[in-house]
Amino acid sequence: MASVQDVITAALRLLGIYGATETPDGADLSDGLFLFNDLLDSWNAQHLMVYSMVNRVLPLTPTVGTYTIGVGGTFAFPRPVKIETAGLVRQNGVRQEMSLDVSGTWALIPQKTIQGKLPLRLYCDYGYPQATLHVWPVPSQACSLDLYVWNALVAPMVLGDIFDLPPAYARALLYNLAMAIAPEYGRDPGPVIAGIAQQGKAEIMALNASTFAGTSDPPAPAAA
């Protein structure tokens, strides 16, 4: 496995900015690290670049309808990139689907603090660094949310971190990083690098599409 610095160095060499035996200076490595993390961050927002989902079971408190999720939140899990599906688990363990509202449908609810036995709808505002979860109606009895959320690829990395993602990600990341770096140096990456970058993303998306069959429609493959 390669380090983040190894990947950045390889991308700079692909573009001819450094020779095969040359080592990038600190400024170029720093710029490359920023673009490396920026690229992964953009992939976190693309459904079929994320290779797994995580199940989060979140206990709800009777008479409480609003919760935060993220570091320091009510639920101290990582803030979800996106909630794919939502369900409610009753005290007897039976799960039922919940409506996952967008802002427009949630705004139409005239009385958001009304209470009921169990909530039927969930709205997430995707705030940052904490997202806020709203349930309706506010439950009068104990129950739990059962969420499937996109699992972020990796947290922001530093130069010495080891790049460790599933097969096919290494080449896709290298060539898409080269595409991202090229404009910074006024370089034309050329059709070969651009083609491999796009093919690398397409391969990952095709693999992940088979894993997540039946979920959101995939975006069109594109470099970087």
C-alpha positions in Angstrom: 0.0 0.0 0.0 1.2 3.5 -0.8 1.2 6.6 1.4 -0.7 9.8 0.5 2.7 11.4 -0.3 3.4 8.5 -2.7 0.1 9.1 -4.6 0.7 12.8 -4.9 4.3 12.3 -6.1 3.1 9.8 -8.7 0.5 12.2 -9.9 3.1 15.0 -10.3 5.4 12.7 -12.2 2.5 11.6 -14.5 2.2 15.2 -15.5 5.9 15.6 -16.1 6.2 18.2 -13.3 8.9 16.1 -11.7 11.1 13.4 -13.1 11.0 9.7 -12.2 13.7 10.1 -9.6 12.9 13.6 -8.3 11.1 14.3 -5.0 8.5 17.1 -4.9 9.3 20.0 -2.6 7.2 20.9 0.4 5.1 23.5 -1.3 4.1 21.2 -4.1 3.3 18.4 -1.7 1.2 20.8 0.4 -0.8 21.8 -2.7 -1.1 18.2 -3.7 -2.4 17.2 -0.3 -5.1 19.9 -0.4 -6.3 18.6 -3.8 -6.1 15.0 -2.7 -8.4 15.7 0.2 -10.6 17.9 -1.9 -11.0 15.1 -4.5 -12.0 12.5 -1.9 -14.4 15.0 -0.3 -16.1 15.4 -3.7 -16.3 11.6 -4.2 -18.0 11.4 -0.8 -20.9 13.3 -2.3 -21.2 11.0 -5.3 -23.4 8.0 -4.5 -21.6 5.3 -6.5 -18.1 6.4 -5.5 -19.0 5.5 -1.9 -18.5 1.7 -1.6 -20.5 0.9 1.5 -23.4 2.0 3.7 -23.5 2.0 7.5 -26.6 1.0 9.6 -27.2 3.4 12.5 -29.8 2.6 15.1 -30.6 5.7 17.1 -32.8 5.5 20.2 -35.5 8.2 20.4 -36.7 9.7 23.7 -40.4 10.1 24.3 -41.6 13.7 23.8 -38.4 14.7 22.0 -38.7 15.4 18.3 -35.3 17.0 17.4 -31.8 15.4 17.6 -28.4 16.3 16.3 -25.9 13.9 14.8 -22.2 14.5 14.5 -19.2 15.2 16.8 -20.6 16.6 20.0 -24.2 15.9 18.9 -27.0 14.0 20.6 -25.8 11.0 18.5 -22.0 11.1 18.5 -21.7 9.3 15.1 -20.0 10.9 12.1 -22.4 13.4 10.3 -24.1 11.4 7.5 -23.2 12.4 4.0 -26.7 11.2 3.0 -29.4 9.1 4.6 -30.4 6.5 2.0 -33.3 4.9 3.8 -35.1 5.4 7.2 -37.1 3.1 9.3 -38.6 3.0 12.8 -38.1 0.1 15.2 -40.8 -0.4 17.8 -40.1 -1.7 21.3 -41.1 -5.2 20.2 -38.3 -5.1 17.5 -40.6 -4.7 14.5 -39.3 -2.3 11.9 -41.5 -0.2 9.7 -40.5 2.2 6.9 -40.5 6.0 7.5 -41.1 8.7 5.0 -37.8 10.5 4.4 -38.8 14.1 3.7 -37.0 16.7 1.7 -37.2 20.4 2.9 -40.2 21.1 0.7 -42.4 18.3 2.1 -41.3 18.9 5.6 -42.1 22.6 5.4 -45.7 21.7 4.5 -46.4 20.2 7.9 -48.4 22.8 9.8 -47.7 21.6 13.3 -44.3 20.0 13.7 -44.4 19.5 17.5 -47.6 17.5 17.6 -47.3 14.2 19.5 -48.3 10.7 18.5 -47.5 7.2 19.5 -44.7 6.7 16.9 -43.2 9.0 14.3 -44.0 8.4 10.6 -41.7 10.9 8.9 -38.1 12.0 9.2 -36.3 15.1 8.0 -32.6 15.7 8.1 -31.3 19.3 7.4 -27.7 18.0 6.6 -26.3 20.9 8.6 -22.5 21.0 9.2 -20.6 20.1 11.4 -23.8 18.6 12.9 -26.9 17.6 11.0 -30.3 17.9 12.7 -32.8 15.1 12.6 -36.5 15.9 13.0 -39.2 13.3 13.5 -43.0 13.7 13.1 -45.1 13.2 15.0 -43.1 13.5 18.1 -43.1 10.1 19.8 -44.9 9.5 23.1 -43.2 6.1 23.6 -39.7 4.8 23.3 -38.6 3.6 19.9 -35.5 3.8 17.6 -34.6 5.2 14.2 -33.0 2.6 11.9 -31.0 4.5 9.3 -28.8 3.4 6.4 -26.3 6.1 5.6 -23.5 6.6 3.1 -20.2 5.7 4.6 -17.6 8.4 3.9 -14.6 7.1 2.1 -12.0 8.5 4.5 -11.5 11.4 6.8 -9.0 14.2 5.8 -5.6 12.7 5.5 -2.0 13.8 5.9 1.1 13.1 3.8 2.3 10.1 5.9 -1.1 8.3 6.0 -1.4 5.0 4.2 -3.9 5.0 1.3 -6.2 2.1 2.0 -9.3 1.7 -0.1 -10.8 -1.2 -1.9 -9.5 -2.5 -5.3 -9.8 -0.1 -8.3 -9.7 3.0 -6.1 -5.9 3.4 -6.2 -5.6 3.9 -10.0 -8.8 6.0 -10.2 -7.5 8.3 -7.5 -4.1 8.6 -9.0 -5.3 9.6 -12.4 -8.1 11.8 -11.2 -5.7 13.6 -8.9 -3.4 14.2 -11.8 -6.4 15.8 -13.6 -7.1 18.0 -10.6 -3.4 19.0 -10.3 -2.9 19.8 -14.0 -4.6 23.3 -14.1 -2.5 24.4 -11.1 0.6 24.1 -13.2 -0.8 25.1 -16.5 -0.5 21.5 -17.8 -2.6 19.7 -20.3 -3.1 16.1 -18.9 -3.8 14.8 -22.4 -6.3 12.2 -23.6 -4.5 9.2 -22.1 -4.6 10.5 -18.5 -8.1 11.9 -18.9 -9.3 8.5 -20.4 -7.8 6.4 -17.6 -9.2 8.8 -15.0 -12.7 8.5 -16.4 -12.4 4.8 -16.9 -11.3 4.3 -13.3 -14.3 6.1 -12.0 -16.6 4.2 -14.3 -15.2 0.9 -13.1 -15.8 1.8 -9.4 -19.3 3.1 -10.2 -20.2 -0.1 -12.1 -19.0 -2.3 -9.2 -20.8 -0.2 -6.5 -23.9 -0.1 -8.7 -24.2 -3.9 -8.4 -23.8 -3.6 -4.6 -26.4 -0.9 -4.3 -28.9 -2.1 -6.9 -32.2 -0.5 -6.4 -31.0 2.7 -4.6 -30.4 6.1 -6.1 -29.7 6.5 -9.8 -25.9 6.8 -10.5 -24.5 10.0 -11.8 -22.7 10.0 -15.2 -19.0 8.9 -14.8 -16.6 11.8 -15.2 -13.0 12.6 -14.4 -12.3 14.3 -11.1 
